Amino acid sequence: MRIVVLVSGTGSNLQAVIDAVQAGELDVEIAAVGADRPGTFGVDRSAAAGIPTFVVDFKAYADRAEWNAALTEAVQAYQPDVVVSSGFMRIVSPEFIDAFDGKYLNTHPALLPSFPGAHGVRDAMAYGVKVTGCTVHWADAGVDTGPIIAQEAVAIEDGDTEETLHERIKVVERRLLVSTLGSLAAAHSPN
């Protein structure tokens, strides 16, 4: 199964996928890694691992529609079976999602449908829940909506800060992403 991974930052989820592929634990081909801005550590990680990279800089386009069209074209060039949003902090257009037959995988640091958006960890803590977690889902045109594939709970501990909780969620999120990709790859395999 060919994947293209999209990043906006450090790429810690991406690194978990790269490590699993290199260790022979995950049978996917990372065809390329793309970013929405230059200078991301996620792209640097990928280049260091010998993975092709590209940048479709959001600021280089007159509007969101032009950027989405350029991103779609850049990703399509690698012919992925699945596109993975790995900390990609841009909302893509319905046309982008449709171009990949709805196979746009996203991770989110909360148990969706609760606490969607860019501040899932902070919002869960502010609401006072005792359990939050992470979700892997097929993204659609909404914000953190679309069919849920896998979820795992993470308890909020006494003394947790947003940062300490988010770090514990990230550990679970990396494992859940790799596991989900493994299941998708197994289902995708012609054998």
Steps between C-alpha positions, in 0.01 A plus 500: 500500500646835393453793733575870484535664841419868551665693786507853638747462783749265661357177360510284814211283373680482167817384675306215662381392153852529354643296789235228463561477124879485545465233770284284270202537735286696254455394139439835332700706255539863601492644149556858617461746784356844434465816705294818487797723579876492456737412782299231680694244698264234364635560148857499636435162671369359174787626289744350752321165459528521120130565446400743223360828634308798368370830633183673384539825691159634600632857495614468137143486364246776446224308677408171663349361178827546309696343785263202519532444125880512522503266801270255322724499194817454707355206696345338191844492337596226749187288435425416864248244616460696824591858595593541867453827686773485764470822690402677179340819625316607185144421406490350152217547252229245421659479153827388661322229698303389193818481292621221730168316517450607860819323611633792703601371844519735796603471864351715775599533867152443645225241486297635210232616454588677827743791492565549127724778373852619563478491882358156583724443801442845650126478437472156666682626808291818516180297483616289793479152350695225676577308181600627158719328241565493130318412182604382155229569242429552133483877459217658309424864420421582863740582782601174668195321366474189288479127575697393806741211443664464842506669838686452825430658836753686715413588860550854620714477814507729801757770436488465122569811298400537138861420406539186716165362387573576134835317524327186638236523227772531233657171613165324456428689177825383337430137588138525385599659167758229427254226598224651285730533200603136550137388496425708192809366322400141580150562364648672193740214421394285203628186681 
